[in-house]
């Protein structure tokens, strides 16, 4: 599984002969109080950006994209990705090199769920 799509993370995943899932995370925020009018426009914009990331990943993968799985996951907490990964049978997550998995809340949640987290070279 590659999340937070970046070219180097996808390149690292391509070097492996394992099933590949590219995950785009679409965070959702709870609207609290009555000082904010929720229109859904923010969620739509986030979904569009995540869909663009998935299209870019398909382009980068080229022919390998046909065997890959692409997922847009709406999340409400950092643990949502780990829960999804466990249900999907993910064993390894490759994160982009700009992300330090030890300080990244989602990567930490994956590691706590016993999913191997590595940083793309």
C-alpha positions in Angstrom: 0.0 0.0 0.0 1.2 3.5 -0.9 -0.4 6.4 0.8 0.0 10.1 0.4 1.1 9.5 -3.1 4.5 10.7 -4.1 6.6 9.6 -7.1 9.3 8.1 -5.0 6.9 6.1 -2.8 5.3 4.7 -6.0 8.6 3.9 -7.5 9.6 2.0 -4.4 6.4 0.0 -4.6 7.0 -0.8 -8.2 10.3 -2.4 -7.3 8.4 -5.0 -5.3 6.6 -7.9 -6.9 3.7 -7.6 -4.5 0.1 -6.6 -5.0 -0.1 -2.8 -5.0 -2.8 -0.6 -3.6 -2.5 3.2 -3.9 -4.5 5.0 -1.2 -5.6 8.6 -1.3 -6.8 9.9 2.0 -9.7 12.4 2.1 -9.8 13.7 5.6 -13.2 14.8 7.0 -13.6 17.2 9.9 -16.5 17.2 12.3 -18.3 20.5 12.2 -19.0 21.6 15.8 -20.9 24.5 17.2 -23.2 26.8 15.3 -20.7 29.4 14.0 -19.8 27.4 10.8 -22.2 26.7 7.9 -21.3 23.4 6.4 -21.9 23.2 2.7 -20.0 20.1 1.7 -17.8 22.1 -0.7 -14.7 21.5 1.3 -15.3 17.7 1.2 -15.8 17.9 -2.5 -12.6 19.9 -3.0 -10.7 17.4 -0.9 -12.2 14.5 -2.9 -11.2 16.1 -6.2 -7.6 16.6 -5.0 -7.5 13.0 -3.9 -8.9 11.8 -7.2 -6.2 13.8 -9.0 -3.6 12.1 -6.9 -5.0 8.7 -7.9 -5.0 9.7 -11.6 -1.4 10.8 -11.3 -0.5 7.5 -9.6 -2.2 5.6 -12.5 -0.1 7.6 -15.0 3.1 7.0 -13.1 2.4 3.3 -12.8 1.8 2.9 -16.5 1.1 -0.7 -17.5 1.3 -1.9 -13.9 -1.8 0.3 -13.1 -4.0 -2.5 -14.6 -3.0 -4.8 -11.7 -3.1 -2.2 -9.0 -6.0 -1.2 -6.8 -6.8 2.5 -6.3 -8.8 3.6 -3.2 -10.1 7.0 -2.1 -10.7 6.7 1.7 -12.6 9.3 3.6 -11.3 9.5 7.1 -12.4 11.1 10.4 -9.3 10.1 12.5 -5.7 8.9 12.0 -6.8 5.4 13.0 -9.2 5.1 10.1 -6.4 4.3 7.7 -5.1 1.6 9.9 -8.5 0.0 10.4 -9.1 0.0 6.6 -5.6 -1.4 6.0 -6.3 -4.3 8.4 -9.6 -5.1 6.8 -8.0 -5.0 3.4 -5.2 -7.3 4.4 -2.4 -4.8 3.9 0.9 -6.0 5.3 3.3 -3.1 4.2 2.8 0.6 3.7 5.3 2.8 1.9 5.3 6.4 2.7 6.8 9.4 0.9 10.3 10.3 1.9 9.2 13.8 3.1 7.1 12.1 5.7 8.9 10.9 8.8 6.7 7.9 9.7 7.7 8.2 13.4 6.1 11.7 13.6 3.3 11.1 11.1 0.1 10.2 13.0 -1.3 7.9 10.2 2.0 6.1 9.8 2.2 5.6 13.6 -1.3 4.2 13.6 -0.4 1.8 10.8 2.7 0.6 12.8 0.6 0.2 15.9 -1.6 -2.1 13.9 1.4 -4.3 13.1 1.6 -3.1 9.5 5.2 -2.7 8.3 5.8 1.0 7.5 8.8 2.0 5.4 10.0 5.2 3.8 10.6 5.3 0.1 14.3 5.7 -0.7 
